[in-house]
């Protein structure tokens, strides 16, 4: 009898968890055996069977909202980014959202109120 086991009887090594963004191809990995491996990296989402990092999600939201938009390009981009961030994490304070979008808290408050008034965002508790 052979001392080496056939390939199909070998114990399986723990798999490395990894995600690759379909937009920018950045990869996040957790080594095999790592404790507390998340279901997915923070901020990542799966769309159409592909993973998207938070950066690419933001870019897609801005791109979608500004296609054919007239007027100031920066204002349209900022508006789209604010709406994306507010929908993504409506519980976050205005100051946190303002930092993400590089704008004032007053502008965040205005956009939040517009989204709530239009029924696109539930009112904060």
PLY file of the C-alpha trace (Angstrom):
ply
format ascii 1.0
element vertex 125
property float x
property float y
property float z
element edge 124
property int vertex1
property int vertex2
end_header
0.00 0.00 0.00
1.31 3.43 -0.95
2.15 5.98 1.76
0.97 8.87 -0.40
-2.74 9.48 -0.56
-4.44 10.02 -3.90
-5.15 13.66 -4.79
-8.87 13.33 -4.08
-8.25 12.17 -0.48
-6.05 15.10 0.51
-7.44 17.40 3.14
-8.53 20.64 1.56
-6.59 23.75 2.48
-8.71 26.71 3.58
-9.51 28.94 0.63
-8.32 32.50 0.39
-11.29 34.87 0.13
-10.86 37.46 -2.60
-12.91 39.96 -4.52
-11.93 41.81 -7.70
-13.73 44.96 -8.82
-15.09 44.71 -12.35
-14.55 48.44 -12.85
-11.00 49.17 -11.71
-9.77 45.61 -11.14
-8.57 46.32 -7.59
-8.47 43.11 -5.55
-9.14 42.60 -1.86
-7.94 39.37 -0.26
-8.20 37.71 3.10
-5.67 34.99 3.73
-6.81 31.44 4.28
-7.57 30.91 7.94
-8.08 34.62 8.67
-10.51 35.24 11.45
-13.63 37.31 10.84
-13.57 37.29 7.04
-16.50 39.47 5.92
-19.16 38.41 3.45
-17.78 41.15 1.22
-15.40 44.08 1.64
-16.97 47.12 3.26
-18.77 49.28 0.71
-18.59 46.70 -2.09
-21.66 45.43 -3.90
-22.46 42.78 -6.46
-24.27 43.89 -9.62
-24.96 41.68 -12.58
-22.76 38.94 -11.17
-19.77 41.28 -10.84
-18.26 42.99 -7.80
-17.92 46.78 -7.68
-15.82 48.68 -5.15
-17.22 51.80 -3.54
-15.13 54.09 -5.75
-16.51 52.52 -8.95
-20.07 52.60 -7.56
-19.68 56.34 -6.96
-18.28 56.89 -10.44
-21.12 54.93 -12.06
-23.74 56.87 -10.09
-22.22 60.19 -11.11
-21.80 59.09 -14.73
-25.40 57.88 -14.94
-26.80 61.06 -13.42
-24.73 63.43 -15.54
-25.21 61.88 -18.99
-26.71 64.63 -21.11
-26.82 67.03 -18.15
-26.57 70.70 -19.03
-24.93 73.33 -16.93
-22.04 73.18 -14.50
-20.34 69.80 -14.67
-19.03 69.98 -11.10
-22.43 70.91 -9.65
-24.11 68.01 -11.46
-21.41 65.58 -10.30
-21.64 66.81 -6.70
-25.44 66.53 -6.72
-25.26 62.96 -8.07
-22.60 62.01 -5.53
-24.62 63.48 -2.65
-27.73 61.59 -3.72
-25.73 58.36 -4.02
-24.16 58.78 -0.57
-27.44 59.71 1.10
-29.23 56.70 -0.39
-26.31 54.40 0.43
-26.14 55.39 4.08
-29.05 57.64 5.08
-28.26 57.23 8.78
-24.90 59.00 8.43
-24.73 62.57 9.77
-24.60 65.43 7.27
-20.97 66.16 8.24
-19.84 62.67 7.21
-21.68 62.88 3.89
-20.24 66.36 3.30
-16.70 65.04 3.70
-17.37 62.21 1.25
-18.72 64.65 -1.35
-16.31 67.49 -0.54
-19.04 70.04 0.07
-20.72 71.93 2.92
-23.07 70.38 5.45
-25.64 72.98 4.42
-25.64 71.60 0.89
-26.03 68.05 2.22
-28.95 69.16 4.39
-30.63 70.80 1.37
-30.25 67.68 -0.82
-31.40 65.42 2.04
-34.54 67.52 2.49
-35.24 67.44 -1.26
-34.91 63.65 -1.38
-37.15 63.25 1.67
-39.75 65.64 0.23
-39.74 63.74 -3.10
-40.12 60.40 -1.29
-36.71 59.16 -2.50
-35.32 58.95 1.03
-37.07 58.13 4.28
-36.94 60.76 6.99
-34.23 60.34 9.59
-35.48 59.09 12.94
0 1
1 2
2 3
3 4
4 5
5 6
6 7
7 8
8 9
9 10
10 11
11 12
12 13
13 14
14 15
15 16
16 17
17 18
18 19
19 20
20 21
21 22
22 23
23 24
24 25
25 26
26 27
27 28
28 29
29 30
30 31
31 32
32 33
33 34
34 35
35 36
36 37
37 38
38 39
39 40
40 41
41 42
42 43
43 44
44 45
45 46
46 47
47 48
48 49
49 50
50 51
51 52
52 53
53 54
54 55
55 56
56 57
57 58
58 59
59 60
60 61
61 62
62 63
63 64
64 65
65 66
66 67
67 68
68 69
69 70
70 71
71 72
72 73
73 74
74 75
75 76
76 77
77 78
78 79
79 80
80 81
81 82
82 83
83 84
84 85
85 86
86 87
87 88
88 89
89 90
90 91
91 92
92 93
93 94
94 95
95 96
96 97
97 98
98 99
99 100
100 101
101 102
102 103
103 104
104 105
105 106
106 107
107 108
108 109
109 110
110 111
111 112
112 113
113 114
114 115
115 116
116 117
117 118
118 119
119 120
120 121
121 122
122 123
123 124
